[in-house]
C-alpha cells in the first residue's frame, strides 16, 4: 500500500494505491487525520482509483474521515473508476453520503 498527499486548488488529495485492510487502516487514518487537522479549510479528496482491495476496515477509515471533515464544515469526495470497489462502496451505503466521481478532475471541480 502506498499513500500520497498533494494539493490542487482548494483541495487536499489523498491517493491510495494497493490494499486497504486492517494492516494499513491505522496508518491511513493517522496520516489523513494529521493532514485534515493541518488544513481544515480544504476540500478533501480520497483518490481510490488504484486500490486493488478494501475490507470493512477501509469502510471505517472512510466514514471516520467523513465525520472529522464534517466537524470542520468542509467536504469529502471519493474518486474511483474500479467497478469492484464501487460495488463495495454502494453496498456499504457510502455513496449515499459521500459523492463518488470517476476522475480526479471531476472531484476537484
C-alpha positions in Angstrom: 0.0 0.0 0.0 1.2 3.5 -0.9 -0.2 6.7 0.4 0.5 10.1 -1.1 -0.9 13.6 -0.5 -1.0 16.6 -2.8 -2.7 20.0 -3.0 -4.6 21.2 -6.1 -6.6 24.5 -6.0 -8.5 24.3 -2.7 -8.4 20.5 -2.4 -6.2 18.2 -0.4 -5.9 14.9 -2.3 -5.0 11.7 -0.6 -4.1 9.0 -3.2 -4.0 5.4 -2.0 -2.7 2.5 -4.1 -2.8 -1.2 -3.3 -4.8 -2.7 -0.5 -6.8 -1.1 2.3 -7.2 -3.6 5.0 -6.7 -3.9 8.8 -2.9 -3.8 8.3 -2.9 -0.4 6.7 -6.0 1.2 8.2 -4.3 2.8 11.2 -1.6 4.3 9.1 -4.1 5.7 6.6 -6.3 7.1 9.4 -3.4 8.7 11.3 -1.8 10.3 8.2 -5.2 11.5 6.9 -6.2 13.0 10.3 -2.9 14.8 10.6 -3.4 16.4 7.2 -7.1 17.2 7.7 -6.4 18.9 11.0 -3.5 20.8 9.5 -5.6 22.0 6.5 -9.2 22.1 7.9 -10.5 24.5 5.3 -9.6 22.4 2.3 -11.9 20.1 0.4 -10.7 16.5 0.9 -10.5 14.1 -2.0 -9.8 10.4 -1.4 -8.4 9.0 -4.7 -9.0 5.3 -4.6 -8.5 4.7 -8.3 -5.6 2.4 -7.8 -7.0 0.5 -4.8 -7.0 -3.2 -5.5 -8.7 -4.5 -2.4 -10.7 -3.0 0.5 -12.3 -4.7 3.5 -14.5 -3.3 6.3 -11.6 -1.5 7.9 -11.4 0.6 4.7 -15.0 1.5 5.1 -14.3 2.5 8.7 -11.4 4.7 7.5 -13.7 6.5 5.0 -16.6 7.0 7.5 -14.2 8.2 10.2 -12.6 10.8 7.9 -16.0 11.9 6.7 -17.1 12.6 10.3 -13.9 14.5 11.0 -14.1 16.6 7.9 -17.8 17.4 8.5 -16.8 18.7 12.0 -14.7 21.3 10.3 -17.5 22.2 7.9 -15.7 21.2 4.8 -16.4 18.4 2.3 -15.1 15.0 1.2 -15.5 13.1 -2.0 -14.1 9.9 -3.4 -12.5 9.1 -6.8 -12.9 5.6 -8.1 -13.2 4.0 -11.5 -12.9 0.5 -10.2 -16.3 -1.4 -10.6 -15.5 -3.8 -7.7 -14.6 -1.0 -5.3 -17.7 1.0 -6.4 -19.8 -2.1 -5.6 -18.3 -2.2 -2.1 -18.9 1.5 -1.6 -22.5 1.1 -2.8 -23.3 -1.9 -0.6 -21.9 -0.1 2.4 -24.1 2.9 1.7 -21.2 5.3 1.4 -22.4 6.5 -2.0 -25.5 7.9 -0.3 -23.5 10.3 1.9 -20.2 10.9 0.0 -20.1 11.8 -3.7 -18.1 9.4 -5.8 -16.5 10.6 -9.0 -14.9 8.7 -11.9 -12.0 11.2 -12.3 -9.9 13.4 -10.2 -10.7 16.3 -12.4 -14.4 15.9 -11.7 -13.8 15.6 -7.9 -11.8 18.9 -7.8 -14.4 20.9 -9.7 
